C-alpha cells in the first residue's frame, strides 16, 4: 500500500521508520538519473529518500552551489514486496531493487539511514568526505565521466573541492586531472 505523497528529495525531511507491510531498502539506478527517479517516485506516492550534499563550482566567475546525490546511482525507498517487483518492471531507470525483508537487517538499515540524514545535515555547514579510504598512492578505477574505466594512481586529495587528483600518462607525459571522489573505486592488491 502507498503511504501518501512524499517528495523524495532530502530537502523535505523523510521520516524513516518501520511501516506495516513495507520494507526499507535501496534501488540501484542508471547513472545520473537519481533526481529524476526520486521526483517520479515521489509524485507516484512512493516513500523514498535521496541524500544530497552541496556542490560548489565556478560558472562565469560566479560560484554556483547545487546539490548532488551523496551516493551516485542509489536511492533509498520503502516498499511492499509486490510494489517493488512492479516498480522494477515499470521504471526503466531502475537496475535493481534490494529490500531488507529480515527484521534485524531492516532495523540496522533504518538506523544507518537516520545516521545518513544527520551526515547530510552536517554537510550543509562543513564538508563531508566521500570515499575517505582513497589516499595518495592508491591505484583506482574511474567509474563515471569522460575517463570512465581508466585505471590510474592517486596523486593527492583536495577534499575542499570534492576532488581527488589522479595521474593520466600518455606518450611519456603526465597530466594531473581532478576527479570527484564519488567517481572512484579503489583497486585492492
C-alpha positions as CSV (number, residue, x, y, z in Angstrom):
1,X,0.0,0.0,0.0
2,X,1.1,3.5,-0.7
3,X,1.5,5.9,2.2
4,X,0.6,9.2,0.7
5,X,2.6,11.5,-1.5
6,X,6.1,12.3,-0.1
7,X,8.7,14.1,-2.1
8,X,11.9,12.1,-2.2
9,X,14.4,14.9,-2.1
10,X,16.0,15.3,1.3
11,X,15.1,19.0,1.4
12,X,11.8,17.6,2.7
13,X,12.7,15.6,5.7
14,X,11.7,12.0,5.2
15,X,10.5,10.2,8.4
16,X,12.5,7.0,8.3
17,X,10.6,4.4,10.3
18,X,9.2,0.9,10.1
19,X,6.0,0.7,8.1
20,X,3.4,-2.1,8.1
21,X,3.8,-4.4,5.1
22,X,6.6,-2.3,3.7
23,X,10.4,-2.7,3.9
24,X,13.3,-0.2,3.6
25,X,16.0,-0.9,1.0
26,X,17.7,0.7,-1.9
27,X,17.3,0.9,-5.7
28,X,20.4,0.9,-7.9
29,X,19.8,3.3,-10.8
30,X,21.2,4.0,-14.2
31,X,23.9,6.8,-13.9
32,X,22.8,10.4,-13.4
33,X,19.1,9.6,-13.0
34,X,18.8,9.9,-9.2
35,X,16.9,13.2,-9.1
36,X,14.6,12.4,-12.0
37,X,13.7,9.0,-10.5
38,X,13.3,10.5,-7.0
39,X,10.9,13.1,-8.3
40,X,8.9,10.5,-10.3
41,X,8.7,8.1,-7.3
42,X,7.6,11.0,-5.0
43,X,4.9,12.0,-7.5
44,X,3.7,8.4,-7.5
45,X,3.4,8.5,-3.7
46,X,6.3,6.1,-3.0
47,X,8.3,6.8,0.1
48,X,11.9,7.4,-0.8
49,X,15.0,9.2,0.3
50,X,17.7,10.8,-1.9
51,X,20.5,12.1,0.3
52,X,22.3,15.1,-1.2
53,X,25.3,17.2,-0.4
54,X,26.2,20.8,-1.5
55,X,28.4,21.0,-4.5
56,X,30.1,24.3,-5.4
57,X,31.5,25.1,-8.8
58,X,32.5,28.2,-10.7
59,X,30.4,29.3,-13.6
60,X,31.4,32.5,-15.5
61,X,33.3,33.9,-12.4
62,X,30.3,33.1,-10.2
63,X,30.3,30.5,-7.5
64,X,27.2,28.3,-8.0
65,X,26.1,25.8,-5.3
66,X,23.9,23.0,-6.2
67,X,23.0,19.7,-4.6
68,X,24.3,16.4,-5.8
69,X,23.4,12.9,-4.7
70,X,25.6,11.7,-1.9
71,X,25.7,8.2,-3.4
72,X,25.7,8.2,-7.2
73,X,23.2,5.8,-8.7
74,X,21.4,5.0,-5.4
75,X,18.1,6.0,-3.9
76,X,16.6,4.6,-0.7
77,X,13.0,3.6,-0.6
78,X,10.3,1.8,1.4
79,X,8.0,-0.6,-0.5
80,X,6.0,-3.7,-0.2
81,X,7.2,-6.9,-1.9
82,X,4.8,-6.7,-4.9
83,X,5.2,-2.9,-5.3
84,X,9.0,-3.5,-5.7
85,X,8.5,-6.1,-8.4
86,X,6.0,-3.9,-10.2
87,X,8.2,-0.8,-9.9
88,X,11.2,-2.7,-11.2
89,X,9.4,-3.6,-14.4
90,X,7.8,-0.2,-14.9
91,X,10.7,2.1,-14.2
92,X,13.4,1.5,-16.8
93,X,16.0,3.7,-14.9
94,X,16.0,1.2,-12.0
95,X,18.6,-1.6,-12.4
96,X,18.0,-3.4,-9.1
97,X,15.8,-3.1,-6.0
98,X,17.1,-4.7,-2.8
99,X,14.7,-4.5,0.2
100,X,15.6,-5.6,3.8
101,X,12.9,-8.3,4.5
102,X,14.6,-9.7,7.6
103,X,13.6,-7.6,10.7
104,X,17.1,-7.3,12.2
105,X,18.6,-6.2,8.9
106,X,15.9,-3.7,8.3
107,X,16.4,-2.3,11.8
108,X,20.1,-1.8,11.1
109,X,19.4,-0.3,7.8
110,X,16.9,2.2,9.3
111,X,19.5,3.1,11.9
112,X,22.1,3.7,9.2
113,X,19.7,5.8,7.1
114,X,18.9,8.0,10.1
115,X,22.7,8.5,10.7
116,X,23.0,9.4,7.0
117,X,20.3,12.0,7.4
118,X,22.4,13.5,10.2
119,X,25.5,13.5,8.0
120,X,23.5,15.2,5.2
121,X,22.5,17.9,7.6
122,X,26.1,18.4,8.8
123,X,27.3,18.6,5.2
124,X,25.4,21.9,4.9
125,X,27.9,23.6,7.2
126,X,31.1,21.6,6.7
127,X,32.5,19.3,4.1
128,X,31.7,15.6,4.1
129,X,34.4,13.3,2.7
130,X,33.1,10.8,0.2
131,X,35.4,7.7,-0.2
132,X,37.8,8.7,2.6
133,X,39.6,5.4,2.2
134,X,41.2,6.6,-1.1
135,X,44.6,8.1,-0.4
136,X,47.7,9.3,-2.2
137,X,49.4,6.5,-4.0
138,X,46.3,4.2,-4.3
139,X,45.5,2.6,-7.6
140,X,41.9,3.5,-8.6
141,X,39.4,2.8,-11.4
142,X,37.4,5.8,-12.5
143,X,33.7,4.7,-12.6
144,X,32.0,7.6,-14.3
145,X,32.7,10.6,-16.6
146,X,34.9,11.0,-19.6
147,X,37.7,8.9,-18.2
148,X,35.4,6.0,-17.2
149,X,37.2,2.7,-16.7
150,X,40.7,4.2,-16.6
151,X,42.9,2.7,-14.0
152,X,45.3,5.2,-12.6
153,X,47.2,6.4,-9.5
154,X,46.0,9.0,-6.9
155,X,48.4,12.0,-6.7
156,X,46.6,13.8,-3.8
157,X,43.2,14.6,-2.3
158,X,41.6,18.1,-2.4
159,X,38.6,17.5,-0.2
160,X,37.6,21.1,-0.1
161,X,36.8,20.8,-3.8
162,X,35.5,17.2,-3.6
163,X,38.3,16.3,-5.9
164,X,40.9,13.6,-6.0
165,X,43.8,14.4,-8.3
166,X,44.8,11.4,-10.5
167,X,47.7,10.9,-12.8
168,X,46.9,10.4,-16.5
169,X,50.0,9.3,-18.5
170,X,50.3,9.3,-22.3
171,X,53.3,9.4,-24.6
172,X,55.6,9.8,-21.7
173,X,53.7,12.9,-20.5
174,X,51.9,13.1,-17.2
175,X,48.7,15.0,-16.6
176,X,47.1,15.7,-13.3
177,X,43.3,15.6,-13.5
178,X,40.7,16.2,-10.8
179,X,38.0,13.5,-10.4
180,X,35.1,13.6,-7.9
181,X,35.7,11.2,-5.0
182,X,32.3,9.5,-5.8
183,X,33.6,8.5,-9.2
184,X,36.5,6.4,-8.0
185,X,36.8,2.8,-6.8
186,X,39.9,1.7,-5.0
187,X,41.6,-1.3,-6.5
188,X,42.8,-3.6,-3.8
189,X,46.0,-5.5,-4.4
